[in-house]
Amino acid sequence: MAKQGISESVRAERARYVASNAGSGAKHEEAKRWLPGGDTRNSIFWGPFPIYVSGAEGSKIVDVDGNERVDFINNMTTLILGHRHPKVIEALSEQLERGISYPAPTPLVIEWGELMCERVPSLDKVRFVNSGTEATLNAIRAARAYSGKTMLAKCEGAYHGNHDAVQISVMPDTAVAGDAETPMSVLMTDGMTPRSADEIVIMPYNDLANAERIIRENADELAAVIVEPINGQCGMVPADPEFLDGIRRVTSELGILLIFDEVIAFRASRGGAQEYFGVTPDLTCFGKVIGGGLPVGAFGGREDIMSMWDPDAEGGPRVAHAGTFNGNPMTAAAGVATLRELSVDVYEELEEKGEYLRGKLRDAIAELEAPMGVTGAASLFGIQATTEEVRDYRSYTTNDNELLEMVFLGMMNEGYLLSSKCAGNVSAAHGYEELDGFVEAFKKVLGRTWGA
């Protein structure tokens, strides 16, 4: 398929989208009066304008134009049980009758902490925050306080939150990012101090030999290595088990703390990605699913590290950490209700559905001979617009972004919602008929360009 043909298909999908979403288009123009570009959250903005949601239930979401779509992004992987799950709504309603927030803890936060520590292999103790960004910020601070060192290592192409310590080499221009074996530290955005890039070293993802070399070369200065076991930024790309095993081995040998960012990857199993892959880090960061749909984050790990926050310790806590809404009762209620529902059986069913969908998508791509692929693990999936196997950031950059836009808008036009990068996830609310419907819609979208 010539590039011109894909460009024509994108224009056609855009025209269909604009025509059927006039209300959202008008709302976006209104939003521009008060928000820069009409936007307050970059991850859910797409051109020519995003849909504006009026409601949701189960697996479906409805916009202000009355368009109903099957939701396969679930607020960026958050709503693992689907929208408005009865147990979550019941828990929130009960807490709402008692109060929204207090200047003191509630019994719910104890139960929430117990549920987390009982499930996750690395957790002796846990602290709650309000976003995944806050979780990684505090875990990194813990590693620096515990080790007395300041340097951090992360993988190229990994997103670990919106703070200066990790907004490095998230989606760098490869022209300035160095070679693939020894990537350079590249600031993600204006407004960051240049010194941020000097306090981090970048490793290639799924390349154990070079990652281990980089860790060893910087061992004397490294406080921690932070890794996302399933890379969400590059389309839900799972780490090789050997990669995680090797990173755990070398960090243990050198006395460097290993942090897992499981803000997305906690979806992998009841005990998270560390249970799924069988690798236990020193600290773990959480968000999304553990709050049942409300703003949330958490970080936790070994007793000796987490004790640095103990307010009863002699001299008080070594590391300061406040937050008006940390462990707030509304989020705790939703989180406890969600975790109670997430049994081993639910996770097994989610993984079965994820494997089913990825397999069907691969079959469709092969049938149409489209230059595409599929990545993912457990209930997570990503559609890749490249024939190259996507294993890391450099292979991810071979994606045809115009083809991704065509698929994204085409699926919207067919009644299915993905992220604008064509990543998605299965929720407990999805049935197999909806998975089959998603695949048929995908084939229809591709068929408009490649022919069926």
VOZA-428071 format. One record per residue (C-alpha): residue in three letters; x negated, y negated, z. Coordinates in pm, whole numbers, plus 50000, padded with zeros to 5 digits. Layout:
<sites>
ALAXYZ ...
</sites>
This chain:
<sites>
MET500005000050000 ALA498544966849894 LYS498124939850156 GLN500524918449954 GLY503244944749998 ILE502854944450378 SER502974906450380 GLU506224907150183 SER507644932650428 VAL506724910550725 ARG508474880950564 ALA511574902150502 GLU511644915150861 ARG511204879750994 ALA514104867650784 ARG516354895750915 TYR515264888051270 VAL515954850551244 ALA519354856551085 SER520544880251360 ASN519114861051657 ALA520364825551603 GLY521314821451970 SER517854831052089 GLY516344807551830 ALA518434778951968 LYS517504787652327 HIS513834787352231 GLU514144752552083 GLU515794741452408 ALA513014757552612 LYS510414737352425 ARG511774706052591 TRP510644718052933 LEU508024745252882 PRO504854742652669 GLY505834758952341 GLY508954771452516 ASP506824797052700 THR505904805153059 ARG504574840553012 ASN502284847752717 SER502744885452725 ILE506424883152629 PHE506114856052365 TRP506224865351998 GLY506854846851674 PRO509004832851537 PHE510644832451883 PRO511424857752157 ILE514884870652233 TYR516634855652536 VAL518154882752755 SER521674881152898 GLY521754914853073 ALA520614951053087 GLU521784984953206 GLY520045018653205 SER517985021552886 LYS519534991752707 ILE519024954352703 VAL521384927752561 ASP520464893252433 VAL522404860452411 ASP523504869252057 GLY525114901152184 ASN522494923452021 GLU521974955752214 ARG518594972552194 VAL517145003852351 ASP514354991152572 PHE511025009152533 ILE508914982852707 ASN510804981153039 ASN509314947953146 MET505804958053043 THR506064993553194 THR507654982153523 LEU511154996953511 ILE510295033753527 LEU513855042753634 GLY515435019853374 HIS517484988453431 ARG519704984653737 HIS519195019353876 PRO522005025354129 LYS519675033754419 VAL517595002554362 ILE520654980254332 GLU522094995554649 ALA518864989554842 LEU518654953454722 SER522294946854805 GLU521864960355158 GLN518754939355216 LEU520414908555069 GLU523084911355338 ARG520354910955605 GLY518164883655459 ILE515844875155172 SER512544867355345 TYR511254862855698 PRO508204848855882 ALA507494883656023 PRO507244919455890 THR510154943855860 PRO510264981455919 LEU510614985955541 VAL506994976155481 ILE505855004555710 GLU507855029955510 TRP506585015055186 GLY502985017955302 GLU503515053555421 LEU505005063655086 MET502015049154901 CYS499355064355125 GLU501045098355129 ARG501105099754748 VAL497805084754636 PRO494565104254704 SER492365073454755 LEU494595055155003 ASP493905055855374 LYS495375020855410 VAL497134996655176 ARG497974959355162 PHE500804944354957 VAL500644913554736 ASN502854898854463 SER501154907454134 GLY498584930053977 THR496364899453939 GLU496344894454317 ALA495644931454364 THR492494931754151 LEU491354898254292 ASN491474911854647 ALA489974945654563 ILE487014928454399 ARG486654905354697 ALA486664935854923 ALA483924952354721 ARG481764921354740 ALA482294917155113 TYR481664953955183 SER478544957254969 GLY476984922955014 LYS476514921754635 THR478384900254383 MET478134915654035 LEU481024934853878 ALA481144958853584 LYS484224963553366 CYS485044978653028 GLU485304958552711 GLY488914954052604 ALA490374959252952 TYR492794934853113 HIS492624933653493 GLY494634902353567 ASN494644864753527 HIS491664853553735 ASP488144843153647 ALA486374873953782 VAL487974896453519 GLN489134873953233 ILE485954883853053 SER485714903452725 VAL489414911752730 MET489954906252356 PRO486644891452242 ASP485694881851889 THR483354910151791 ALA481214885051600 VAL480024870851933 ALA480494901452156 GLY477204918952081 ASP476844954951970 ALA479264982152074 GLU476735000552293 THR475794969552498 PRO478704944752480 MET478234908452576 SER480264890252844 VAL482644867052662 LEU484974842452838 MET488614848752744 THR489964813452768 ASP489124776952808 GLY489144764153164 MET486884791253306 THR483544782853459 PRO480704796453242 ARG479244811953557 SER482084837353550 ALA480424854853258 ASP477154856953449 GLU478724876653735 ILE479984905653526 VAL478504931953298 ILE480524947753020 MET480554984852940 PRO482035003452642 TYR485155023952723 ASN485005061652670 ASP481245060552606 LEU479765076352917 ALA476125076052806 ASN476025038552747 ALA478315029953038 GLU476095049753275 ARG472985033153131 ILE474464998553192 ILE475505007353547 ARG472035020753629 GLU470314990253479 ASN472374967153703 ALA472754989654009 ASP470884966954251 GLU473364938654192 LEU476644957254134 ALA479264955554406 ALA481784975654205 VAL482834990653876 ILE486494985253783 VAL488145008653532 GLU491645012253393 PRO492245050053353 ILE494765042753077 ASN493875011152887 GLY497064991452831 GLN495534962452638 CYS494404984952353 GLY497645004552320 MET497815028552617 VAL494485045452540 PRO493655072152799 ALA490145076152932 ASP488395108452857 PRO488365128953179 GLU484615132953130 PHE484235095053118 LEU486015090353451 ASP484175119753607 GLY480855105453494 ILE481595070253620 ARG482635084953956 ARG479455105553974 VAL477055077153896 THR478765051654123 SER478725076454411 GLU475065083854352 LEU474135046954348 GLY476405035754633 ILE478555013554409 LEU482285011354479 LEU484635024354210 ILE487925005854165 PHE490785020353962 ASP493244995453814 GLU496465015553817 VAL498854986553765 ILE500045004753452 ALA498475039053501 PHE500345046853825 ARG503075058553585 ALA500975089253502 SER502035111153796 ARG503415110354149 GLY499905103454280 GLY498975080453994 ALA496255083453732 GLN493725095253991 GLU495875125754059 TYR496545129953685 PHE492825129553598 GLY491555144653923 VAL489155115953999 THR489345096954329 PRO488105060754341 ASP487145040554650 LEU489785013654593 THR492935012754382 CYS495064984054251 PHE498804986954187 GLY501724966654056 LYS504764970453832 VAL506575003253919 ILE505895001954294 GLY508144971354332 GLY511204985354157 GLY511434955553920 LEU510554927154159 PRO507224908454166 VAL504664930954333 GLY501074941954370 ALA499074962654615 PHE495534973554679 GLY494175000254907 GLY491525026154967 ARG489125040255220 GLU489555032355590 ASP486085017155628 ILE486704992655342 MET490274983455432 SER489314977455796 MET487754944655684 TRP491294930055694 ASP492084942756044 PRO493274912456247 ASP492614931556572 ALA488954937056493 GLU486414920056715 GLY485974885156578 GLY489044888656357 PRO489234900855997 ARG486084898455787 VAL488104890055476 ALA490934864655475 HIS494174873255301 ALA497494855055336 GLY500544851855112 THR504034839455190 PHE505744867955008 ASN503324896655076 GLY505394926855175 ASN508624906755149 PRO511754926655236 MET513484924054898 THR510534938254707 ALA509904964054980 ALA513534975554956 ALA513324979654579 GLY509894995954603 VAL510915021154868 ALA514065030254674 THR512075035154354 LEU509325056254511 ARG511925078354678 GLU513415085654337 LEU510045092854175 SER509705129754256 VAL507325154154090 ASP510235166053874 VAL510935130753749 TYR507295125753655 GLU507175159253476 GLU510275150053277 LEU508795116253189 GLU505615132653062 GLU507585157952857 LYS509535129652695 GLY506345110052632 GLU504685140052463 TYR507825146252258 LEU507995110352134 ARG504295108152050 GLY504495140851857 LYS507555129751658 LEU505925096351575 ARG502795113951450 ASP504965136751234 ALA506725106251085 ILE503415089151008 ALA502105120450836 GLU505325124750640 LEU505185089150504 GLU501385089250467 ALA501225056150651 PRO497805042950763 MET498675045551131 GLY498205065851447 VAL499585070751796 THR497865068452135 GLY499085073552488 ALA499395096452788 ALA502165107553020 SER505155084252961 LEU503065057652782 PHE502515053652407 GLY501015029752156 ILE501525027251781 GLN498205019351611 ALA498085003251265 THR494795019451170 THR493615053051041 GLU490665052051281 GLU491015071251608 VAL491485044451874 ARG489335053052176 ASP487975019252282 TYR488124982152205 ARG485974983051891 SER488145009751728 TYR491254990651840 THR490084959851649 THR490484979251322 ASN494274975551360 ASP496104957151082 ASN497894930251284 GLU500254922151000 LEU501364958350985 LEU501894958251362 GLU504074927151329 MET506084944051055 VAL506734974351275 PHE507524953651584 LEU510044930951410 GLY511434959751209 MET512104979951523 MET513764949551680 ASN515974946751373 GLU516874983551408 GLY517814979951775 TYR514644990751959 LEU512394969252179 LEU508614974452202 SER505854951252315 SER504744928052038 LYS501594949552006 CYS503784980251947 ALA503064996552283 GLY505825011852488 ASN506905036352755 VAL509665060752833 SER511875055253137 ALA513935080253331 ALA517015064253173 HIS516045074852819 GLY517665105752675 TYR516285126952393 GLU518905112952155 GLU517365078552212 LEU513875092152148 ASP515095107451822 GLY516845074851736 PHE513615055851794 VAL511745078851555 GLU514445076151288 ALA514355038251316 PHE510555038951288 LYS510805059950972 LYS513395036050832 VAL511155005850898 LEU508135022450737 GLY510315035350455 ARG511184999950355 THR507504995850265 TRP506145030450189 GLY509335046650060 ALA511065076450216 
</sites>
